[in-house]
Amino acid sequence: MTRLSFPACTVLALITCVLLALLWPPSPANANQPDDRFETVVSGLSVKNFKKKSIAVERLVSSGDPRTVPVLQAMLKGQLFYIKSGKRMVYGSATDDGYRVTTVVGGEVLGEMGKRAIKKVSVNNRIRKQLRSAIARLSLADPDPEVRLDAARELLRNLTPEAAELVRSAVVDEPRDKVRAVLETGLAILNLDSGDQAEQLAAIASLDGSLVPEARNRLSLLVEETDDETLRSAALASLKGIESTLRWNRTAETVFFGISLGSVLLLAAIGLSITFGVMGVINMAHGELIMLGAYTTYVVQLLMPNHIGLSVLVAIPAAFCVSGLFGIVIERGIIRFLYGRPLETLLATFGISLILQQLVRTIFSPLNRAVSTPPWMSGSLEINGALSLTYNRLYIIVFSLMAFLFLLVILKRTALGLQVRAVTQNRQMARAMGVRTGRVDALTFGLGSGIAGVAGVALSQLTNVGPNLGQTYIIDSFMVVVFGGVGNLWGTLVAAMSLGVANKLAEPWAGAVLAKILILVFIILFIQRRPRGLFPQKGRSAEH
Amino acid sequence: MKSRDNHVQEAASGSALFTRIGRLAAGAALASTLLFSAVAQAADTIKVGVLHSLSGTMAISETTLKDTVLMMIDQQNKAGGIMGKRLEAVVVDPASNWPLFAEKARELIEKKKVDVVFGCWTSVSRKSVLPVFEELNSLLFYPVQYEGEESSKNVFYTGASPNQQAVPAVDYLMNEVDVKRWVLAGTDYVYPRTTNKILEAYLKAKGVKSSDIMINYTPFGHSDWQSIVADIKKFGSKGKKTAVVSTINGDANVPFYKELANQGISAEDIPVVAFSVGEEELSGLDAEPLVGHMAAWNYFMSEESDANEDFIKSWHKFIKNKKRVTNDPMEATYIGFKMWAKAVEKAGTTKADAVQKAMIGISVPNLTGGIATMMPNHHLTKPVLIGEIQDDGQIETVWQTPDTVVGDAWSDYLPGSKDLISDWRDPLHCGNYNVKTGKCSGQNF
C-alpha cells in the first residue's frame, strides 16, 4: 500500500464530511417542526377528563414518534408529571421532599421541584389497559427479544383486530423461537375464526395442549357456535387435552398452596414446640412474640428506608434478639415462679399477651403498620401458562425449613441442646450433674421466643403488621404442636405440613370457613384416639 | 350503686388493708362526682357521650372517630357552644366487647346523664346497644356504612345503607366497565352476608345468570388467600369481563390484595371494588399492589371542596400530625354532629323526643360540596363516589352519581323487606310499616 499524499487525504476527509452531512438527521431548522408537534401531542395528556386523556393517548400513539414508548411507560408507572404553570410535560422521580424533574421533550434536567409545583398525569384502569396494549404494539419490533416476548404475551391477552394485523406481520420476521411460538399461538387463535376449514383445523391442531386461557375460551366458543361437525369434534378433542393438562397443573398448585400454608404453620408453631413442647410451658403470649418480630421488621425498615431488600435480611437476627430478650424477661420475671402450675401459667401468660398488645398500641398506634415487600419477593415464578408459584411463598417455604434445621442442630449438636434435653428428661438428675437448670430454662425459653420473632419477620411479608397479628396464629400454633406430639420437632414439621395440605385440599369444595372447622373437628377426634399426638415422646420424661 | 360495689370489694379482698383502700377510693370517687356535678350544674353544660372502642380489635378503626367527635366538640365550644351552653365530652371504652357496649351505653345514659351518644362501628355492637337506647329513650348517632334492614326511633344512621354504596358500585361496574361475571367475596358475618344477599338479588333482577355469580365467605382475619385467589383467577379466565365485589373486613384485606398482585392479577384484568377499604386502612399498608382497584364510598379525602379542605386542616391541627388521613366514617360523624347541633338549636332543648322531631328534614353541607338531609327514615341523602386507589394510598374519584341518593332502611331487593317503609314523622311514626298489610309490626330491628 502506498501512503496517500497529503492533498488526497484532505479530499477524502471532505467527501466523508459531505456524506456524513447527507446521512445525518435534518438540520436543526427542520428538526424543530416534528419536535413542536410532538410537544403539543404530549402536552395533550395533561387534560383531566379521562375520556379526553384516552383520545390524547391514541393521538400520541398514532404520531409514530420513536420517543412515544418512554412517555407511555412513564405514564403507566406514574412518573409522568406536568408543571402546573405552563403545562410543560416532565418525568419526575421522587426524592425526600419533592421530585427530580426532567423535561420529556429535550431531556433537559430542571432539578428538584416541590410537590405543589407539579401534578401527576393520573390514569385509570381503562387508560392503563390502553397504555399496556399500545406499548406492546409499539415494542413488537424492539431489538431486545425479552421486550418482544413481553409485548407478544400482552398482545395475546387482548387480541384486538388492530393487533391481529401486527401479529400476522411480526410472526414472519421474528428470529427467536420463543417469541415466535407465542406469536404463532396468537395467529392460531385468530385463524380459528377465519372461516376456511383447512386453516381452522390446522389452528385447532396447533392449539392442542396450549395453556393460554384465551385459546381455551376461543375453542369452547367455537364448539358452541360452529355448525361444522369435523371442526366441532376436532375442537372438542383439543379442549379435552387442554382440560386434562390443566387438571394436573391444578393439583400441583393445590399441593404447593398446602405446603406453603404448612410452612407458615411450621414457622408459627416451631417456637412454641420448644417452649410448650420441650419445657411444658403453656405460653399464651407466643403470638405476641411473633407480633414483636413483625414490628421489629417495621422498625428496621424505618431505619433503612432505601434498602428494603436488605432490611428484611437485617430484621431476621434483630427480631430473634428482640423477641428472645422479651422471652427471657418473661421467663425470669414471671413464668419461673409458676413451674408445675399450668393453669396459673396460662392465665399469667394470657395477661402478658394483653399487656404486649396494648404496649404496641400505645407505642405504634392501633393502626396497622405498612411493611414493604422487597422486589425479589413479589411476583411469581412461571412454570407454564397455567401454573405459577408466588415468590414470597417460595422464600417462606425455604426459610421455614432453614429455621427448622437451625433448631434441630441447636438441640442435637450443641452443648446447650444437650443440657436442654437433660433438663427436660430429668431436672433433678441434671442439676445433680452440675447443669445450671435456671439458666438453661431461661435460654431455652429465649430460643423458642426468638424463633417466634423470626416467624414474625416472615409473616410481616404475608399479612398485616398490627396489634392483633399474634392472636391469629396462637390457636393454629397450639393445634400443630399438639397434633404433632408434644416435645417432638419432627412431629411439628409433619403436623404442620399435613394440616396445611389437608386444609387446602378441603378448601375448594368446603369453603374456607368450613375447611377450618373440619380440620379442628378432625384434630379433636384424633386427640381422643391418640392423646399424645402423631409422634409421642418415648421414655421416662413422658411419664411425669 | 357505689355502696354495693364497696361491699363486693370487701367480700372479695377479705383483707383489712384492701377494704380501707377500697373505702377511701370509693369516698374519693363519690366526693369528686359530687363536686363535679356541682360544677357541671353551675356551668350548665350539655353532655355528649362517646361510645367507641379504644382497645381491642376495633380500636384500629374506632379511635379515630372518638378523636373526630372530640374535635367537633372543641370547635363547637370555640364557636360559643349550643344555646350558650358548653359541650362536655364523656368518653368511655367498650373495648371491642359487644355486651360491654350495652353496659357502657347504660352507664352513659343513666349515670353520666349524657344528652346524646355518638358511637359504635360494627353492626353487632349497634344491635347490642339498641334495646338500651330504646328503653331509656336516648339518641345514638351511628356513623358507619351498614347492611340496612333496620330503623329505630332512637338511632340516626349517618353512614351509607347498601343502596348508597353497594348497589351504585355494581351499577357502575355493569354499565361503565362492562362486567359480566361477578365474584361476591366477603368476611363471614352479618354485613357481608346481608349485602351480598341484596346484591345477588339485584344482579339476578338485572339478568345475570347464577353461573356467572361466585359467592365466597372467609373467616375473620383470614390470611391465606392462595386457593381463593386461584379460584377467582380461574373464574375470571372464561373470556368475560370479571370483577370482585369485596365486603372483606379490614384486617383480611392486606393479604388478599398482596396475593392478587403476586398471582399476577392486576386491576385491569379483574378489578376489585371494596366497601370496607378506605384511606385509614390504606395508610397502614403498602398501597403498591392495590393501585387501580376500586373503593365505593360517599366521601374521599381527595375530594376538592372548601369544606373538605377546612375539615382536613382542622383535623391535622387537632390531632397534631400532618400525615393523618380523613375517611368516610369521619365525614359521617361530622355530618351527624352538625345535624344534632342544629336540631338542638331548633328544638331549644336536648330532650330526646324534641330533638328527634327536629332532626327530620335538617340539612347541613357535607364535605364533598353538596348537602346532606336527614330523611324521615333516619337515614341521609348522600352522593355515591367510586374511586380508584392511587399509589400514595389516596382514592381518586372516577365516577359519581349525578345527584344524592336517599338511604333505604329496608332494601327493595329482599323478599322480606320489599314492602316495608320507615317514617318517623306523625301520623305514621313507624320504623317498619308494611305497605301491603298496612300494619306496623312495632319491632324495629
HADDOCK unambig.tbl for C-alpha pairs under 7 A between the chains (distance, minus, plus):
assign (segid A and resid 124 and name CA) (segid B and resid 292 and name CA) 6.49 0.50 0.50
assign (segid A and resid 125 and name CA) (segid B and resid 267 and name CA) 6.68 0.50 0.50
assign (segid A and resid 125 and name CA) (segid B and resid 268 and name CA) 5.31 0.50 0.50
assign (segid A and resid 125 and name CA) (segid B and resid 292 and name CA) 5.84 0.50 0.50
assign (segid A and resid 129 and name CA) (segid B and resid 268 and name CA) 6.11 0.50 0.50
assign (segid A and resid 213 and name CA) (segid B and resid 237 and name CA) 6.07 0.50 0.50
assign (segid A and resid 214 and name CA) (segid B and resid 239 and name CA) 6.96 0.50 0.50
assign (segid A and resid 217 and name CA) (segid B and resid 238 and name CA) 5.93 0.50 0.50
assign (segid A and resid 217 and name CA) (segid B and resid 239 and name CA) 5.88 0.50 0.50
assign (segid A and resid 257 and name CA) (segid B and resid 226 and name CA) 6.29 0.50 0.50
assign (segid A and resid 257 and name CA) (segid B and resid 227 and name CA) 6.91 0.50 0.50
assign (segid A and resid 366 and name CA) (segid B and resid 59 and name CA) 6.13 0.50 0.50
assign (segid A and resid 366 and name CA) (segid B and resid 60 and name CA) 4.78 0.50 0.50
assign (segid A and resid 367 and name CA) (segid B and resid 60 and name CA) 4.85 0.50 0.50
assign (segid A and resid 367 and name CA) (segid B and resid 284 and name CA) 6.33 0.50 0.50
assign (segid A and resid 368 and name CA) (segid B and resid 284 and name CA) 4.66 0.50 0.50
assign (segid A and resid 369 and name CA) (segid B and resid 284 and name CA) 4.62 0.50 0.50
assign (segid A and resid 369 and name CA) (segid B and resid 285 and name CA) 6.21 0.50 0.50
assign (segid A and resid 370 and name CA) (segid B and resid 284 and name CA) 4.86 0.50 0.50
assign (segid A and resid 370 and name CA) (segid B and resid 285 and name CA) 3.90 0.50 0.50
assign (segid A and resid 370 and name CA) (segid B and resid 286 and name CA) 5.40 0.50 0.50
assign (segid A and resid 371 and name CA) (segid B and resid 285 and name CA) 6.71 0.50 0.50
assign (segid A and resid 371 and name CA) (segid B and resid 286 and name CA) 6.58 0.50 0.50
assign (segid A and resid 372 and name CA) (segid B and resid 286 and name CA) 5.77 0.50 0.50
assign (segid A and resid 378 and name CA) (segid B and resid 262 and name CA) 5.84 0.50 0.50
assign (segid A and resid 379 and name CA) (segid B and resid 262 and name CA) 4.44 0.50 0.50
assign (segid A and resid 379 and name CA) (segid B and resid 263 and name CA) 6.68 0.50 0.50
assign (segid A and resid 379 and name CA) (segid B and resid 264 and name CA) 6.72 0.50 0.50
assign (segid A and resid 380 and name CA) (segid B and resid 262 and name CA) 5.94 0.50 0.50
assign (segid A and resid 380 and name CA) (segid B and resid 263 and name CA) 6.31 0.50 0.50
assign (segid A and resid 390 and name CA) (segid B and resid 262 and name CA) 5.87 0.50 0.50
assign (segid A and resid 390 and name CA) (segid B and resid 263 and name CA) 6.36 0.50 0.50
assign (segid A and resid 462 and name CA) (segid B and resid 255 and name CA) 5.84 0.50 0.50
assign (segid A and resid 463 and name CA) (segid B and resid 223 and name CA) 6.24 0.50 0.50
assign (segid A and resid 463 and name CA) (segid B and resid 254 and name CA) 6.16 0.50 0.50
assign (segid A and resid 463 and name CA) (segid B and resid 255 and name CA) 4.89 0.50 0.50
assign (segid A and resid 464 and name CA) (segid B and resid 251 and name CA) 6.73 0.50 0.50
assign (segid A and resid 464 and name CA) (segid B and resid 254 and name CA) 6.24 0.50 0.50
assign (segid A and resid 468 and name CA) (segid B and resid 57 and name CA) 6.69 0.50 0.50
assign (segid A and resid 512 and name CA) (segid B and resid 218 and name CA) 5.41 0.50 0.50
assign (segid A and resid 513 and name CA) (segid B and resid 218 and name CA) 5.55 0.50 0.50
assign (segid A and resid 513 and name CA) (segid B and resid 219 and name CA) 5.57 0.50 0.50
